[in-house]
Amino acid sequence: MQQQDRGDADHHDGTADAAPGGYGDRRRPGELAFALTMVAGSAVLVWNAYGISGFSSMSSAGAVPLALTAVMALSALVIALQTLRRRRVATETLVRDILPPMVIVLGLGLLAFGLLLEPLGFVPTAALFLVGAIRILARCRWRVALSVGLGSLLVIWLVFRLVFTVLLPPGLLPEAELIGALRALMGGA
């Protein structure tokens, strides 16, 4: 067995161990569950595409979505069957090698971002997420996380709201008054 296939080398040094070729004839933890999830999701999309207009003719509104989702479902099924035939890599675990706690924490942070975006608005939600993520990932002091997170958010807000005039979800921040005050400071531009 080759060194790169044994799974005992620390591969969390910033390099990808999922390079083409990977383990070849073996499956990693979670790979089969992911493949089966893709099959189920593809089947749901086929059903939704069929619901557009059924399969009444090749020129109907649902023909292309149905054909594309059918190809996707078939591809997902082939991949799942190939994955099922492979033996599992014994030296890896899902939590340590594939989905470490940090990924789960940041995933939950993104979920919280999505849920809080409408009630709080973009600026407070992004501030919470950025400061928290920087604090967790950089393992830095709160002062550093606050200054980097809020400084980054200020630049993002200025670029998107004032330069590109993108409307961001409002929420708690009195954005119209803030923009008015900024324009007054800049001489009524």
N, C-alpha and C positions, 0 to 999 in steps of 0.2 A: 504494500500500500504506500502511495506517495505521501510525502509530508503534507502537501496542501490538501489532501483528501482526508487526513486523520481527524481534523477538527480540533486538535489540541493547541494549535497556534493561536495566539491572541490576534484576532482580526479586527479589533476595535481601535485601530491606529489611524483611522481616516481613509484607509484603502477599502475598496469594495471587494467583498468576497463573492458577490453575485455576478461576477464577470461572465461573459459568454463562455460556456463550457462548464462552469461551476463544478458540481459534483457529478454531472453526467448521468450515471445510472441510479442515483439515490435521491430521495426526497427529503427536504428539510422540514423541521417542525412547523406545522401550520400550513404547509403548502397544499395538502389535500383539502383541508377545510376551505382555503381560499379558492381553489379550483372548483369545488362544489358550490360555493357561494356565487361564483361567476356563472355556473350552469343555471342555478336558480334565478339569479337576476336576469340572465338572458331569456329564460323561459317567460318571465313576467313581461319583459319588453316585447317578446313575440306576441303574447296575448294582447298587450296594449296596441300593438301595431295592427293586429287582426281586427281589433275593435274599431279602427278608423273607418274601414269600409268592407271588411271581410276580404275574401279573395274572389271578387266578382269578375275582374278583368285585369289584364296586364297594364292598362292605362288608368286604373282607378287610383284615387288619392292615397290609398294605403299600400299600393303594390311595392313601391320602393322601400318604405319603412319595414314592411313585412319581409321583403327579400333580404335586406341588410341585417335585420335582427335574427332572421333564420340562419344566415351565415355565421353570425356571432354566436348563436346558441350551439350550432353544430361544432364550431371551432372550440368553444368552451368545453363541450362534451368530449371531444377528442383529447384535449389537453388533460381533462380530469381522468379519463381512462388511462392515459399514458402515466399520469402521476400515480394513480392507484397501483399500477404494476410495479413501480419502483419500491425498493426496500428503504426503510427509514434510516437516516443517519443517527447512529446511537450516541454520538458524543456531543450533540447539541440539544439545548432545551429552548422552548419557545420564549420563556421569560429572559433568559440570559443572552441568547444569541439573535433572536428575531424581533422580539417586542419587549425591550427593556422598560422598566418602570418610568424612565424619563420620557419615552415616547408616549406612554399612556397619559402621563401628567400633562404634557403639552397638547395631546389630543383632546383631553378634557378641557384644557384652557381654550382651545379653538371652539369647542362646543359651547362653552360658557360665553365666548365672544359672540357667537351667532345668536344665542338666546338673549343676551343683554343689549344687542345692537339697537333694536327698536325701542325698548323702554328707556334706555340711558342715552342713546345717540352715539355717533361715531367717536367723538373726542374722548368722553369719559371711558367708554368701553375699550378703545384702543390704548388709552393710558394705562388702564388696569392690566391689560394683556401684555403690553410691551414692558412695563416695569417688572411685572411678575416673571415673564419669560427671561428677561435679562438677568434678574436676580438669581433665578434658578440655574440657567445655563452658564452664566459667567461666574457664579458663586462669589459675587462681589458684595460690597457693602451696600446698604440701602441708599446712601447718598449717591453713589456711582450709578446704581440702577435707576434712581429717580432722574438724575441729570441726563443720562444717556437716553432713557426712554422718553422723557418729556421733551428733550431737545429734538430727538428724532421725530416725535409726533408734531412738534411745532413746524418743522421743515416740511413734513408730509402735508400738514393742513394748509400751510402757506402755498405750496406748489399746487395742490389739487383744488383748493377752494378759491384762492385769489388769482393764480396764474391761469389755470385751465377752467376755472369757474364750474367745477364739478359739484353738484349738490350732494352733500354727504348727509346721512340720516341725522336730523337735528337733535332731538332729545333734550337733556337738561341744560346744555350750554346755550346762552342767549346769543346765538351766532350773528343774527342781523345787527344787534347793537354793537357787538364786537367789531364787525366789519365796518360799520359806520364810524366807530371811534378810530379804527386804523386809517380809514380814508381821510378823516378829519386831520389826523396827525400828519398825513402825507400831503396835506394842502388841498384836499378836496378832489383828488384825482379820480 
